[in-house]
Amino acid sequence: MAEETLRVVLAIEEQARAIVAEGERAAREIDAQARAQALEVRRREEAAAAAEAEQVRAAGRREAEQARARILAEASEQARQMEEGAAPRVEEAARLVVQRLLDG
């Protein structure tokens, strides 16, 4: 009877080891899946952040180009106004020079 009890105990111990081994294997598999999912989430977040950063850079470039175009247009308009304002003074100066030459 003791021998039978010993065999039953050994069989139960073997089953317990098998259950523990299966649990450890399942835990490793679940852990590996969790790490893979976390890595995928991180990759997606990084890709989304990179895409958002590129959109912000593109918007910044567009705004800078628009500002540059406005500044150039304003400078061009100011130059045109200065030329228009200077033309009568240049004409008057030329008339005075000619008048002085004629006078003498």
C-alpha positions as CSV (number, residue, x, y, z in Angstrom):
1,M,0.0,0.0,0.0
2,A,2.8,2.4,0.8
3,E,4.3,1.6,-2.6
4,E,0.9,2.5,-4.3
5,T,0.7,5.7,-2.2
6,L,4.3,6.6,-3.3
7,R,3.4,6.0,-6.9
8,V,0.3,8.2,-6.6
9,V,2.3,10.9,-4.9
10,L,4.9,10.7,-7.6
11,A,2.3,10.8,-10.3
12,I,0.7,13.8,-8.7
13,E,4.1,15.5,-8.4
14,E,4.8,14.8,-12.1
15,Q,1.4,16.2,-13.1
16,A,2.1,19.3,-10.9
17,R,5.5,19.8,-12.6
18,A,3.8,19.5,-16.0
19,I,1.1,22.0,-15.0
20,V,3.8,24.4,-13.7
21,A,5.8,24.0,-16.9
22,E,2.7,24.6,-19.0
23,G,1.9,27.7,-16.9
24,E,5.4,29.0,-17.3
25,R,5.3,28.4,-21.0
26,A,2.0,30.2,-21.3
27,A,3.3,33.1,-19.2
28,R,6.3,33.5,-21.4
29,E,4.1,33.4,-24.5
30,I,1.7,36.0,-23.0
31,D,4.7,38.1,-22.0
32,A,6.2,37.9,-25.5
33,Q,2.8,38.9,-27.0
34,A,2.5,41.8,-24.6
35,R,6.0,43.0,-25.5
36,A,5.2,42.7,-29.2
37,Q,2.0,44.6,-28.8
38,A,3.7,47.3,-26.7
39,L,6.4,47.7,-29.4
40,E,3.8,47.9,-32.1
41,V,1.8,50.6,-30.2
42,R,5.1,52.5,-29.6
43,R,5.9,52.3,-33.3
44,R,2.4,53.6,-34.3
45,E,2.7,56.4,-31.8
46,E,6.2,57.3,-33.1
47,A,4.9,57.2,-36.7
48,A,1.9,59.4,-35.7
49,A,4.2,61.8,-33.9
50,A,6.6,62.0,-36.9
51,A,3.7,62.6,-39.3
52,E,2.3,65.3,-37.0
53,A,5.8,66.9,-36.8
54,E,6.1,66.9,-40.6
55,Q,2.7,68.5,-40.9
56,V,3.8,71.2,-38.4
57,R,7.0,71.7,-40.3
58,A,5.1,71.9,-43.6
59,A,2.7,74.5,-42.1
60,G,5.6,76.5,-40.8
61,R,7.2,76.4,-44.2
62,R,4.0,77.6,-45.9
63,E,3.5,80.4,-43.3
64,A,7.1,81.5,-43.8
65,E,6.7,81.5,-47.5
66,Q,3.5,83.5,-47.2
67,A,5.2,86.0,-44.9
68,R,8.1,86.3,-47.3
69,A,5.8,86.9,-50.2
70,R,3.9,89.6,-48.2
71,I,7.2,91.3,-47.1
72,L,8.4,91.3,-50.7
73,A,5.1,92.7,-52.0
74,E,5.2,95.4,-49.3
75,A,8.8,96.2,-50.1
76,S,8.0,96.4,-53.8
77,E,5.1,98.7,-53.1
78,Q,7.2,100.9,-50.9
79,A,9.9,101.1,-53.6
80,R,7.3,102.0,-56.2
81,Q,5.9,104.7,-54.0
82,M,9.3,106.0,-53.3
83,E,10.1,106.1,-57.0
84,E,6.8,107.9,-57.7
85,G,7.6,110.4,-54.9
86,A,11.1,110.9,-56.1
87,A,10.3,111.5,-59.7
88,P,8.9,115.0,-59.3
89,R,11.9,115.9,-57.1
90,V,14.3,114.6,-59.7
91,E,12.5,116.5,-62.4
92,E,12.6,119.7,-60.4
93,A,16.3,119.2,-59.7
94,A,17.0,118.6,-63.4
95,R,15.0,121.7,-64.3
96,L,17.0,123.8,-61.8
97,V,20.3,122.4,-63.2
98,V,19.2,123.3,-66.7
99,Q,17.9,126.7,-65.6
100,R,21.3,127.5,-63.9
101,L,23.1,126.3,-67.0
102,L,21.0,128.6,-69.2
103,D,21.3,131.5,-66.7
104,G,24.8,131.1,-66.7
